[in-house]
Amino acid sequence: EEGFVAGGASLHNQMSAHGPDAEAFEKASNAELKPQKLSGTLAFMFESRYIIRPTKFAMETAELQHEYFQVWQTLAKNFKP
């Protein structure tokens, strides 16, 4: 299953990338600014101020998302100094 499930959560190291993927960012950035009701969705993102050091077990589990970082690779570069 892709993305977060309702009630799901993620835990991130300090200063590591997390947030919407490119598709969600573009959709929200270009949406009409009007109230919307979202149902069946609620996810939590936590960022620790401590450095998380995964155990050997965690790094070898079948559930490890090896390509997790890829969700941000298609974000457009909009920064213009």
MARMI-171050 format. One record per residue: residue number from 0; residue in one letter; x, y, z negated of N, C-alpha, C, O in turn. Coordinates in nm, 4 decimals, m for minus. Example, Ala and Ser with C-alpha at 12.3 -4.5 7.8 and 13.67 -1.06 7.14 Angstrom:
% MARMI-171050
{node 0, "A", {1.3190, m0.5690, m0.7800}, {1.2300, m0.4500, m0.7800}, {1.3200, m0.3300, m0.7800}, {1.4236, m0.3319, m0.8465}}
{node 1, "S", {1.2850, m0.2250, m0.7080}, {1.3670, m0.1060, m0.7140}, {1.2900, 0.0030, m0.7870}, {1.3409, 0.1138, m0.8039}}
This chain:
% MARMI-171050
{node 0, "E", {0.0844, m0.1183, 0.0000}, {0.0000, 0.0000, 0.0000}, {0.0883, 0.1237, 0.0000}, {0.1881, 0.1290, m0.0718}}
{node 1, "E", {0.0521, 0.2231, 0.0800}, {0.1290, 0.3461, 0.0925}, {0.0873, 0.4482, m0.0112}, {m0.0291, 0.4541, m0.0509}}
{node 2, "G", {0.1831, 0.5286, m0.0550}, {0.1534, 0.6413, m0.1425}, {0.1131, 0.6007, m0.2827}, {0.1259, 0.4852, m0.3233}}
{node 3, "F", {0.0644, 0.6987, m0.3544}, {0.0218, 0.6766, m0.4921}, {m0.1191, 0.6206, m0.4968}, {m0.2046, 0.6577, m0.4164}}
{node 4, "V", {m0.1421, 0.5327, m0.5899}, {m0.2775, 0.4847, m0.6151}, {m0.3357, 0.5704, m0.7266}, {m0.2615, 0.6286, m0.8058}}
{node 5, "A", {m0.4669, 0.5784, m0.7332}, {m0.5319, 0.6576, m0.8375}, {m0.4841, 0.6108, m0.9740}, {m0.4870, 0.4916, m1.0044}}
{node 6, "G", {m0.4402, 0.7054, m1.0559}, {m0.3892, 0.6725, m1.1883}, {m0.2433, 0.6326, m1.1889}, {m0.1885, 0.6009, m1.2944}}
{node 7, "G", {m0.1787, 0.6336, m1.0724}, {m0.0385, 0.5950, m1.0622}, {0.0542, 0.7033, m1.1154}, {0.0123, 0.8167, m1.1388}}
{node 8, "A", {0.1795, 0.6672, m1.1339}, {0.2778, 0.7619, m1.1850}, {0.4146, 0.7321, m1.1260}, {0.4422, 0.6209, m1.0809}}
{node 9, "S", {0.4990, 0.8335, m1.1275}, {0.6383, 0.8151, m1.0877}, {0.7264, 0.8876, m1.1884}, {0.6845, 0.9849, m1.2511}}
{node 10, "L", {0.8475, 0.8392, m1.2027}, {0.9445, 0.8973, m1.2944}, {1.0688, 0.9303, m1.2139}, {1.1228, 0.8448, m1.1437}}
{node 11, "H", {1.1142, 1.0545, m1.2242}, {1.2271, 1.1005, m1.1435}, {1.3401, 1.1521, m1.2306}, {1.3180, 1.2096, m1.3372}}
{node 12, "N", {1.4625, 1.1301, m1.1822}, {1.5791, 1.1883, m1.2462}, {1.5724, 1.3396, m1.2355}, {1.5049, 1.3941, m1.1481}}
{node 13, "Q", {1.6425, 1.4060, m1.3244}, {1.6476, 1.5513, m1.3182}, {1.7058, 1.5967, m1.1849}, {1.8000, 1.5370, m1.1328}}
{node 14, "M", {1.6490, 1.7014, m1.1319}, {1.6959, 1.7644, m1.0089}, {1.6943, 1.6729, m0.8870}, {1.7666, 1.6984, m0.7908}}
{node 15, "S", {1.6141, 1.5673, m0.8887}, {1.6045, 1.4803, m0.7714}, {1.4762, 1.5125, m0.6954}, {1.3789, 1.5619, m0.7524}}
{node 16, "A", {1.4784, 1.4840, m0.5679}, {1.3645, 1.5182, m0.4826}, {1.2385, 1.4439, m0.5238}, {1.2418, 1.3237, m0.5502}}
{node 17, "H", {1.1283, 1.5161, m0.5289}, {0.9967, 1.4564, m0.5468}, {0.8939, 1.5615, m0.5085}, {0.9194, 1.6816, m0.5181}}
{node 18, "G", {0.7805, 1.5163, m0.4662}, {0.6761, 1.6068, m0.4199}, {0.6073, 1.5482, m0.2987}, {0.6244, 1.4301, m0.2681}}
{node 19, "P", {0.5295, 1.6300, m0.2292}, {0.4520, 1.5778, m0.1168}, {0.5405, 1.5393, 0.0017}, {0.6474, 1.5966, 0.0228}}
{node 20, "D", {0.4938, 1.4418, 0.0778}, {0.5641, 1.4062, 0.2000}, {0.5293, 1.5083, 0.3079}, {0.4462, 1.5964, 0.2856}}
{node 21, "A", {0.5919, 1.4970, 0.4238}, {0.5739, 1.5951, 0.5306}, {0.4285, 1.6050, 0.5752}, {0.3777, 1.7151, 0.5964}}
{node 22, "E", {0.3616, 1.4920, 0.5896}, {0.2222, 1.4926, 0.6350}, {0.1320, 1.5650, 0.5350}, {0.0497, 1.6476, 0.5743}}
{node 23, "A", {0.1471, 1.5349, 0.4073}, {0.0654, 1.6002, 0.3040}, {0.0971, 1.7490, 0.2963}, {0.0064, 1.8305, 0.2796}}
{node 24, "F", {0.2245, 1.7856, 0.3083}, {0.2647, 1.9260, 0.3033}, {0.2029, 2.0042, 0.4186}, {0.1456, 2.1112, 0.3977}}
{node 25, "E", {0.2143, 1.9512, 0.5401}, {0.1597, 2.0206, 0.6571}, {0.0080, 2.0330, 0.6483}, {m0.0481, 2.1383, 0.6788}}
{node 26, "K", {m0.0573, 1.9263, 0.6071}, {m0.2030, 1.9286, 0.5948}, {m0.2467, 2.0351, 0.4948}, {m0.3377, 2.1130, 0.5229}}
{node 27, "A", {m0.1830, 2.0387, 0.3793}, {m0.2197, 2.1363, 0.2763}, {m0.1820, 2.2783, 0.3174}, {m0.2550, 2.3728, 0.2875}}
{node 28, "S", {m0.0697, 2.2939, 0.3852}, {m0.0240, 2.4268, 0.4261}, {m0.1132, 2.4883, 0.5326}, {m0.1230, 2.6106, 0.5426}}
{node 29, "N", {m0.1779, 2.4048, 0.6119}, {m0.2606, 2.4546, 0.7217}, {m0.4101, 2.4394, 0.6970}, {m0.4906, 2.4677, 0.7858}}
{node 30, "A", {m0.4475, 2.3958, 0.5792}, {m0.5894, 2.3762, 0.5479}, {m0.6590, 2.5107, 0.5273}, {m0.5976, 2.6089, 0.4856}}
{node 31, "E", {m0.7873, 2.5122, 0.5574}, {m0.8680, 2.6304, 0.5294}, {m0.8721, 2.6492, 0.3779}, {m0.8926, 2.5539, 0.3028}}
{node 32, "L", {m0.8522, 2.7733, 0.3347}, {m0.8483, 2.8015, 0.1914}, {m0.9897, 2.8147, 0.1371}, {m1.0459, 2.9240, 0.1307}}
{node 33, "K", {m1.0449, 2.7023, 0.0986}, {m1.1780, 2.6987, 0.0394}, {m1.1790, 2.5870, m0.0647}, {m1.0990, 2.4939, m0.0564}}
{node 34, "P", {m1.2681, 2.5955, m0.1615}, {m1.2735, 2.4897, m0.2631}, {m1.2995, 2.3528, m0.1996}, {m1.3797, 2.3398, m0.1071}}
{node 35, "Q", {m1.2308, 2.2526, m0.2507}, {m1.2488, 2.1160, m0.2032}, {m1.2595, 2.0238, m0.3230}, {m1.1931, 2.0441, m0.4246}}
{node 36, "K", {m1.3423, 1.9237, m0.3106}, {m1.3525, 1.8230, m0.4157}, {m1.2761, 1.6996, m0.3702}, {m1.3041, 1.6429, m0.2645}}
{node 37, "L", {m1.1803, 1.6593, m0.4505}, {m1.1048, 1.5377, m0.4235}, {m1.1498, 1.4335, m0.5235}, {m1.1504, 1.4589, m0.6440}}
{node 38, "S", {m1.1870, 1.3180, m0.4754}, {m1.2309, 1.2131, m0.5675}, {m1.1478, 1.0875, m0.5454}, {m1.0940, 1.0646, m0.4371}}
{node 39, "G", {m1.1388, 1.0072, m0.6499}, {m1.0654, 0.8815, m0.6402}, {m0.9155, 0.8995, m0.6312}, {m0.8444, 0.8105, m0.5845}}
{node 40, "T", {m0.8666, 1.0150, m0.6759}, {m0.7231, 1.0389, m0.6689}, {m0.6764, 1.1193, m0.7886}, {m0.7360, 1.2214, m0.8229}}
{node 41, "L", {m0.5722, 1.0742, m0.8507}, {m0.5057, 1.1466, m0.9582}, {m0.3760, 1.0731, m0.9856}, {m0.3771, 0.9571, m1.0270}}
{node 42, "A", {m0.2654, 1.1398, m0.9629}, {m0.1348, 1.0783, m0.9859}, {m0.0521, 1.1711, m1.0737}, {m0.0755, 1.2919, m1.0781}}
{node 43, "F", {0.0427, 1.1141, m1.1418}, {0.1269, 1.1901, m1.2333}, {0.2724, 1.1747, m1.1926}, {0.3184, 1.0638, m1.1651}}
{node 44, "M", {0.3445, 1.2854, m1.1887}, {0.4881, 1.2828, m1.1630}, {0.5582, 1.3357, m1.2863}, {0.5255, 1.4429, m1.3373}}
{node 45, "F", {0.6538, 1.2598, m1.3327}, {0.7321, 1.3001, m1.4489}, {0.8765, 1.3195, m1.4056}, {0.9303, 1.2402, m1.3283}}
{node 46, "E", {0.9387, 1.4254, m1.4558}, {1.0808, 1.4476, m1.4330}, {1.1478, 1.4526, m1.5694}, {1.1099, 1.5318, m1.6557}}
{node 47, "S", {1.2458, 1.3687, m1.5875}, {1.3170, 1.3625, m1.7147}, {1.4307, 1.4634, m1.7168}, {1.4925, 1.4896, m1.6136}}
{node 48, "R", {1.4581, 1.5191, m1.8315}, {1.5755, 1.6054, m1.8426}, {1.7013, 1.5218, m1.8646}, {1.8130, 1.5735, m1.8622}}
{node 49, "Y", {1.6817, 1.3932, m1.8858}, {1.7932, 1.3018, m1.9070}, {1.8262, 1.2282, m1.7773}, {1.7397, 1.2099, m1.6916}}
{node 50, "I", {1.9492, 1.1870, m1.7641}, {1.9895, 1.1095, m1.6472}, {1.9419, 0.9660, m1.6659}, {1.9727, 0.9018, m1.7663}}
{node 51, "I", {1.8675, 0.9173, m1.5697}, {1.8145, 0.7815, m1.5749}, {1.9154, 0.6888, m1.5077}, {1.9546, 0.7103, m1.3930}}
{node 52, "R", {1.9560, 0.5881, m1.5792}, {2.0491, 0.4893, m1.5248}, {1.9771, 0.3551, m1.5173}, {1.9618, 0.2867, m1.6185}}
{node 53, "P", {1.9332, 0.3176, m1.3980}, {1.8588, 0.1918, m1.3847}, {1.9438, 0.0709, m1.4237}, {2.0654, 0.0696, m1.4048}}
{node 54, "T", {1.8781, m0.0285, m1.4773}, {1.9451, m0.1535, m1.5128}, {1.9695, m0.2371, m1.3872}, {1.9136, m0.2089, m1.2812}}
{node 55, "K", {2.0522, m0.3384, m1.3997}, {2.0769, m0.4317, m1.2892}, {1.9453, m0.4956, m1.2452}, {1.9200, m0.5116, m1.1257}}
{node 56, "F", {1.8621, m0.5319, m1.3423}, {1.7323, m0.5919, m1.3112}, {1.6479, m0.4968, m1.2260}, {1.5877, m0.5387, m1.1271}}
{node 57, "A", {1.6437, m0.3697, m1.2642}, {1.5643, m0.2719, m1.1899}, {1.6156, m0.2548, m1.0472}, {1.5364, m0.2407, m0.9540}}
{node 58, "M", {1.7463, m0.2560, m1.0298}, {1.8050, m0.2375, m0.8973}, {1.7873, m0.3593, m0.8069}, {1.8006, m0.3487, m0.6850}}
{node 59, "E", {1.7574, m0.4753, m0.8667}, {1.7428, m0.5978, m0.7883}, {1.5990, m0.6461, m0.7770}, {1.5737, m0.7501, m0.7160}}
{node 60, "T", {1.5044, m0.5727, m0.8345}, {1.3653, m0.6172, m0.8316}, {1.3067, m0.6064, m0.6907}, {1.3458, m0.5195, m0.6127}}
{node 61, "A", {1.2150, m0.6934, m0.6599}, {1.1503, m0.6923, m0.5281}, {1.0678, m0.5658, m0.5069}, {1.0411, m0.5279, m0.3928}}
{node 62, "E", {1.0274, m0.5005, m0.6147}, {0.9444, m0.3806, m0.6044}, {1.0245, m0.2538, m0.5765}, {0.9650, m0.1482, m0.5551}}
{node 63, "L", {1.1570, m0.2608, m0.5760}, {1.2402, m0.1437, m0.5515}, {1.2097, m0.0867, m0.4137}, {1.2051, m0.1603, m0.3151}}
{node 64, "Q", {1.1893, 0.0420, m0.4072}, {1.1593, 0.1096, m0.2806}, {1.2903, 0.1633, m0.2225}, {1.3288, 0.2773, m0.2486}}
{node 65, "H", {1.3576, 0.0803, m0.1440}, {1.4892, 0.1150, m0.0909}, {1.4859, 0.2373, 0.0000}, {1.5842, 0.3110, 0.0075}}
{node 66, "E", {1.3772, 0.2594, 0.0675}, {1.3676, 0.3696, 0.1634}, {1.2841, 0.4859, 0.1103}, {1.2315, 0.5647, 0.1888}}
{node 67, "Y", {1.2713, 0.4974, m0.0211}, {1.1865, 0.6005, m0.0826}, {1.2217, 0.7408, m0.0332}, {1.1324, 0.8220, m0.0091}}
{node 68, "F", {1.3486, 0.7691, m0.0183}, {1.3934, 0.9023, 0.0234}, {1.3459, 0.9398, 0.1637}, {1.3415, 1.0581, 0.1977}}
{node 69, "Q", {1.3108, 0.8418, 0.2444}, {1.2722, 0.8679, 0.3830}, {1.1456, 0.9525, 0.3965}, {1.1252, 1.0160, 0.5000}}
{node 70, "V", {1.0603, 0.9544, 0.2938}, {0.9340, 1.0288, 0.3065}, {0.9572, 1.1782, 0.3245}, {0.8675, 1.2485, 0.3711}}
{node 71, "W", {1.0747, 1.2283, 0.2888}, {1.1019, 1.3719, 0.3019}, {1.1857, 1.4055, 0.4250}, {1.2107, 1.5231, 0.4515}}
{node 72, "Q", {1.2286, 1.3067, 0.4992}, {1.3195, 1.3316, 0.6106}, {1.2547, 1.4084, 0.7256}, {1.3250, 1.4718, 0.8043}}
{node 73, "T", {1.1228, 1.4038, 0.7363}, {1.0560, 1.4737, 0.8469}, {1.0018, 1.6104, 0.8061}, {0.9333, 1.6753, 0.8852}}
{node 74, "L", {1.0312, 1.6551, 0.6841}, {0.9880, 1.7893, 0.6439}, {1.0573, 1.8930, 0.7321}, {1.1783, 1.8865, 0.7540}}
{node 75, "A", {0.9797, 1.9881, 0.7819}, {1.0369, 2.0939, 0.8656}, {1.1233, 2.1858, 0.7799}, {1.0916, 2.2126, 0.6640}}
{node 76, "K", {1.2312, 2.2328, 0.8374}, {1.3176, 2.3281, 0.7680}, {1.2640, 2.4687, 0.7968}, {1.2819, 2.5214, 0.9065}}
{node 77, "N", {1.1988, 2.5280, 0.6982}, {1.1357, 2.6592, 0.7153}, {1.2129, 2.7723, 0.6490}, {1.1710, 2.8878, 0.6563}}
{node 78, "F", {1.3240, 2.7415, 0.5850}, {1.4009, 2.8442, 0.5153}, {1.4748, 2.9309, 0.6155}, {1.5507, 2.8815, 0.6989}}
{node 79, "K", {1.4513, 3.0610, 0.6057}, {1.5194, 3.1563, 0.6939}, {1.5766, 3.2671, 0.6059}, {1.5042, 3.3585, 0.5663}}
{node 80, "P", {1.7060, 3.2594, 0.5751}, {1.7650, 3.3601, 0.4846}, {1.7668, 3.4998, 0.5451}, {1.8131, 3.5942, 0.4810}}
